[in-house]
Amino acid sequence: MEHTENTFERIYEVVRQIPKGTVATYGQIAALAGNKRWSRVVGFALHVNPDPEGIPCYRVVNRLGEVSAAFAFGGGNRQIELLEEDGIPCPGGRVDLSKYQWRKRAF
C-alpha cells in the first residue's frame, strides 16, 4: 500500500483532536482517519511526526493501553512522562483504557 502525504495528514488531523487527559489507540486513529486497517500506517506516521508540539502522538497507545517502547521522541519513559503530565497514570507502562480512552468513534 502506498502511503501518501494526504493519508498522513488525515492521521495527524485526528491525533490533533485527542483531548488532554485522554488517549486513543492506533486502531481508533486508523478508523477515524478513514481505514480501520491502517493501524501500522498510524504507527509509521507518528514515528515521522513533523510537529511533536502540535501533534500529540504520545497520546496514542496500543489496543491494550501500553505505551510504545520505541516512542520516537525519547523512548517509552518519555511517553509515560508526557502522559502523566496530562494527568494520565501509567503504572507498568499501561494506561487504563476504561478510564482514559477518548470516546470519539468513527461511526
N, C-alpha and C positions, 0 to 999 in steps of 0.2 A: 504494500500500500504506500502510495506517495503521500508524504506529509507536506502540505502546502502551508505557506505563511498564514493563509486565511484560517486553516484549522487551528494553528497555534493561537491566533488572535481570538478565536472563539473560546478556546480553553482559558486564555488569560482573562477574558472578559468575565467568565463565570467565576474564576478564582478571586477576582477583584471584589466580587459581591459577597464573599463569605464574611459574615459579621464577626467583629472581635468577640471573643468568648465562645466561639463555636469552631468546629472543624467539619470538613467534608471528606468523603472517601474518593479515591481515584475513580472508581466506577460511577459514583454520583456525579462527579465533574464531567466524566465522559458522556453520561446520559444527558445532562443539562447542556452540554456543548453540541449535542446532536447525534451521537452514536454511542450507545451503551457498550460497544465493543472496543472503544478507544482507551481503555484503562492504561495500557502500556504507552500509548501515544501521549496521554496526560503526563505520565511519569517522565517521558523524554522531554516534553515541552517544559516542564517545571525544572528539569535539570539544566536547561539552557535559558532559564528565565532572564530576560534582558533588563528587568526592573524589579529587583527584590524588595525595594522600598514600597513600590506601588502595587506589586502583585504578590500578595502574602502566601507564597507557596508553602510556608511552614504550617499553614492551617489545613494541609491535605495529608491524610494518613491512609493506611491500607484498610481493607474491609474488616479487620479485627481491631482497628483503632491504634495500631502500632506505628510508631514513628519510623522514619527511614534511617537505617544505619549509614546509608550513603548520602545523607542530606547534602545537597550541592553547596550550601553556604556555611560550612563549618562542622559537618558531621551530625550524627543523631543527637548528641548532647546539646548542640546549639539549637536544634529544633525544639527540644524539650524546654530549654531556657526561654525561647520565644513564646511557646505555648503557655508556660507558667506565668510569663509577664502579662499574657492575655487573661489570666485567671483560670486557666485550664490545668488541673493537676495531671501529672503523667507518671504515676507510680509504675516502676518497672518498664518505662518507655511505652506505656499504653494509655490511651485516652478512653474513658468510659463513654462509648457512643450513645448509650441510652440517655445520658445527661447532656452531652456536649455536641451531638451531631446537628448540623444545620438542617433544618426541616424543609428546605425548599426542594421540591420534587420536579421531575421533568414532565410529569403527566398531569 
